[in-house]
Amino acid sequence: MSRVFNFNPGPATLPLEVLERAREEFLDFRGTGMSVMEMSHRGKVFMGVAEETESSLRRLMNIPDRYHVLFLPGGASMMFAAVPLNLLPNGGAAGYVNTGSWSTKAIAQAQAYADVRVVASSEGTSFDRVPDRDAWGSLNGLNYVHITPNETIGGVEFHAEPNVGDLPIVADMSSNILSKAIDVSKYGVIYAGAQKNIAISGLALVVVDSELVGDAHPMTPSVVNFAQQSKNDSMLNTPNTFAWYLAGLVFEWLEARGGIAAVEEANKRKAAALYGAIDGSNFYANPVRPTDRSIMNVPFTLADAGLDQSFLAAAEDAGLAGLKGHRSVGGMRASIYNAMPQAGVDVLVDFMREFERTHG
Ligand SMILES: *Cc1c(COP(=O)(O)O)cnc(C)c1O
């Protein structure tokens, strides 16, 4: 049995080395005679895993000491609700930038708990861009500004933090965390579901400035209360230990590859190869404004949508999986997260050229 190149958007491909290591350790974790899934999260062995995982992430992202690193349940969607509950004082208001499907979901969830103001949106141009900062509405009276730095479905990415003055930026980095170097101190909260660039589903990573933590709404469930969870090492209830452990293996893998700077270079090369193939043909097209294109998720359409099914079937035959675009936008999408090797993108590009030659 051989592994395919897996372009799924999430859950997504994991580094082969990480899977092999997990397999080696599966039955007997570090000489305990049990798997990492079968031991107490509060025991010495797992506490060690938790600590190593956090320190590795702190090194990779260069996280300032005053930030808490939390491993919480419920994925990124749980954080859509947890963020306003934790951050907004009574009578507070939150600004949201709407750049696509995931922003729209974050906004809808926040509206249940907060006075939400959409300060900018690219809905009018079918979410093909990041709204230019000078066209945003007023930020007066807001407590934070929420952005989705990478829209996983639409393939739109912020390539710099917007200037929002002293307001904290809250960022849903589910699909581009650890893909490039960022300055964490420019953010109030960074959160991410783990199943794209970190590990597997069911876990949310939260990096939060301790200065923003402490006055959660009294109705905040304690398992997503940032202050309580930081006091309890994210172990207020039983955490998703297997996902946490895998995150540690992925962080170790990233460090061994030379850290985020090296990974960022590799990611840019992969994205350039794919966008180059799309732009260099009249058969494939990407709808996103070139300055705002994602380096992680590359949606593209075929000149004739009637060929979509044959494209996908032929791709499967060529060992290229998960290329179907999201049902809301159609077409194709190649998710090329950190764990996708250059070889996978090269095979995809060759496949696309050959498909165009025979069907174009
Ligand atoms: C996948 C994704 C989510 C949802 O993550 P869950 O862990 O399923 O809740 C949220 N935001 C973005 C940007 C995503 O890519």
The ligand as an SDF file (V2000), in Angstrom:
LIG
                    3D

 15 15  0  0  0  0  0  0  0  0999 V2000
  -11.1230   24.6400    9.5450 C   0  0  0  0  0  0  0  0  0  0  0  0
  -11.3360   26.0180   10.0070 C   0  0  0  0  0  0  0  0  0  0  0  0
  -12.1590   26.3390   11.1020 C   0  0  0  0  0  0  0  0  0  0  0  0
  -12.9710   25.3010   11.8280 C   0  0  0  0  0  0  0  0  0  0  0  0
  -12.2190   24.5080   12.6340 O   0  0  0  0  0  0  0  0  0  0  0  0
  -12.8970   23.4310   13.6050 P   0  0  0  0  0  0  0  0  0  0  0  0
  -11.7350   22.9000   14.3590 O   0  0  0  0  0  0  0  0  0  0  0  0
  -13.5810   22.4270   12.7350 O   0  0  0  0  0  0  0  0  0  0  0  0
  -13.8700   24.1430   14.4610 O   0  0  0  0  0  0  0  0  0  0  0  0
  -12.2560   27.6550   11.4870 C   0  0  0  0  0  0  0  0  0  0  0  0
  -11.5820   28.6210   10.8470 N   0  0  0  0  0  0  0  0  0  0  0  0
  -10.7890   28.3630    9.7950 C   0  0  0  0  0  0  0  0  0  0  0  0
  -10.0580   29.4830    9.1380 C   0  0  0  0  0  0  0  0  0  0  0  0
  -10.6370   27.0560    9.3400 C   0  0  0  0  0  0  0  0  0  0  0  0
   -9.8460   26.7950    8.2990 O   0  0  0  0  0  0  0  0  0  0  0  0
  1  2  1  0
  2  3  1  0
  2 14  2  0
  3  4  1  0
  3 10  2  0
  4  5  1  0
  5  6  1  0
  6  7  2  0
  6  8  1  0
  6  9  1  0
 10 11  1  0
 11 12  2  0
 12 13  1  0
 12 14  1  0
 14 15  1  0
M  END
$$$$
